[in-house]
């Protein structure tokens, strides 16, 4: 075999990395991770930033619960490991931190100033208050119910269930022990309440109302991100995220099954009814209400609302056209492709990260509801239906990821030139 030579940097030629630059890169990574940046994008951003700041031999390894960074040649590396917890998606702060990173990359501010600005972003109050967030929970459940085929009774019930789920999440945020069992216990309460409403308020399609009431907890976005990371060869992070999504699905299915059984034992079996049909304008209303509620729940900046609504409409419209041409599962490819192109155009015109439009745009396309139906069927011992639905979920998720990847090839993020550096490939904006 031919002899392989590995270049190394002599200790006499190695310069200690600038502590301010290292500190900024570490703070940037922690902030982006906590605000919902995917692992493969996070590593790209940090690698580009380290190159720009002259940090030799920088390497990064991101997982859902940890972030490691090494600086210097192999034989002189200094490694930093940070324990991080996946936080809620915060699109406004994500965009602000991206902007700070771009300013440092361009030399507009120093790394030390960038670190201070990241701390200021973290300390800023949320863009929307608790009351508006509560309204968004209820509104998203009601709008999602219509998009899932629910009638007037199911929409009213789902809105009430979403409001109740919001109250429970507030309580779980104050009691750490409840937070650990948020999904199964929340699903139990919503499922039992749906059966109770079917007896008290009148007949309704219990499964549709339950599914819409739990829409905020469904890990469809996590599943899609996991497959995206696996497709990007981020095997460790993708596998961990995929496992987390599966455990969440199991917890939700168990909670729904247990809540349904308990409620049936108390109130009796609800009547099986088909949702009533609503006029066409109801779908348009839901298509506007849903992204507006998503803006609040994902903490997007008000300036981005028009872009998010347009991106969501393109995604749903593309998905419907694709479903008629390719089938329901593969139709998600067309919707994701449309959202991917819209997010790229937004990033180029607004000089902000594409995730601001991309994440809300695919929320109505992610296969969380399909996966939930599959697990619910399995819990009811309907094995064949459950397996078919689970396969449909995976096919939908793969179609979504393929649409996003191909859109990224057709409309890639542009490169910017920074002072004193060659073309600097960055995902920090324009």
ABEGO torsion letter per residue (X at the ends): XBBBBBBBBBAAABBBBBAAAAAAAAAAAAAAAAAGBBAAAAAAAAAAAAAAAGBBGBBBBBBAABBBBBBEBAAABBBBBBBBBBBBBBAAAAAAAAAAAAAAAAGABBAAAAAAAAAAAAABBBABBAAAAAAAAAAAAAAAAAAAGBBAAAAAAAAAAAAAAAAAAAAAAABAAAAAAAAAAAAAAAAAAAAAAAAAAEBBBAAAAAAAAAAAABAAAAAAAAAAAAAAGBAAAAAAAAAAAAAAAAAAAAAAAAAAAAAAAAAEBBBBBBBBBBBAAAAAAAAAAAAAAAAAAAGBBAAAAAAAAAAAAAAAAAAAAAAAAAEAAAAAAAAAAAAAAAAAAAAAAAGBBAAAAAAAAAAAABAAAAAAAAAAAAAAGBAAAAAAAAAAAAAAAAAAAAAAAAAAAABBBBBBBBBGBBBBBBAAEX
